[in-house]
Amino acid sequence: MVVLPFALRHRVSAGMFWCHQADLDAIGGFDEPLVCVGDVDFAKRLKKLGRSRSQRDGTIRKDHLTTSCRKFDQFGDWIFVRRPGIVLDIFNQKKKTADAFYDDARSERLDDSR
């Protein structure tokens, strides 16, 4: 749900995609250096490619999909309420903030396991 505003703003779906290998290659795949919302970036570029070819895109709405929840498992939903500034920085691709946040979280997990 957190990515929903980004997806709506860019008028794309996010999460899981089906495309031909040639299309994946044409847009350069996923942008690995992005800190987060790489799926939204991917969807925007895939949609742009399709439009340039007069192809349609769509969203499957009636079936369900289970995705990885590792960040929610680690931080919980409340991280978005308790630390909105950090979350916003991460969504805005501020790598330094993301690295510090995730490094702190890893350190805390390591301390907890001792």
N, C-alpha and C positions, 0 to 999 in steps of 0.2 A: 504494500500500500504506500510505502514511503516514496517509491519511484513514480507513483501515479501522477503527481503534478508535472514531472518532467516529461512523461510519456504523453500526457494530454497537451502540454504546451507545444510539443513537437509533432503531435498527431500521429503517433506510432504506438504499436504494442511493444512490450519488452518481455524478455524472459527466455523464450525458446523460439527458434526459427528453423524453417525448412527452406532450402534453396539448392540450386544446382552448384556443383563444385566450380564451374566456370564463373558463376555469379559471385561466389565467395572470393575467388581469385581476382575478379574484376574490381571489387571494392577494397581489396587488400586485407580481407579478414577482419578480425577484431583488433582494435588499437590497444595493444598490450600495456603501454605506459600509462593509460588512463587510470586514475585512482579509483573511480567508481562509475557507475551508470554506463559502462561500456556497451551494454546491450541496447541502450537508447541510441547511442552514437552509431552502432552497427545498423540498427533498424532504420535510422534516418538515411544512411548511405545506401542501404539496400533499396529502400523505397525510391530514392532519387534515381538510382540506376534503372529500376523498373519503369518509372515514369518516362525516362529518356527513351525507353524502348516501347512505349505505349502499352506496358503490361500493368495488370492490376495486382494489388496486394490485398490481403484480408486478415482477419482475426477470427480464430476459432473461439466461439463464445459459449457453446453448450457443454463442452467436455471440461474435465478438471485435470490439472497438472500439479504434480508434487515436485517442488524444487528444494535445493539445499537451503537450510536455515542456519548455517553455521554461525553467521554473525549475530542473528537473533538469539541463538543458543548461548553464545558467549556474552553478549551485552544486554539482552532483553529488549523489549519494546520501549521501555522507559528511557533508554539512552537518548531518544529523540526529543523527549520532554525535558530531561534533566540537563542536557548539554546541546541545545540547539545550535549554538554558535560553532561548535566543533563539527557537528553534522553538516551544517551549511558549508563550512570551509571544505570539507571532504567532497561534498557534491559539486563544489566549484573547482575541483581538481587541485587543491592546495596540497601538494605532495608532502611538504614538510610537516604540516598539521597531521595528515593521515599517518605518516611514518611515526611521528611522536606518539600519537594516540594508540596505534596498534602495538608499538614497542612497549609502551607503558602497560597495556593490557596483557601482553605476553609475559612481562616481568612479574606482574601481579599473579598470573596463573602459575608461574614457576615458583613464586614465594608460597603460594597456597598449597602447592603439592609437596613441599618439604616438611 
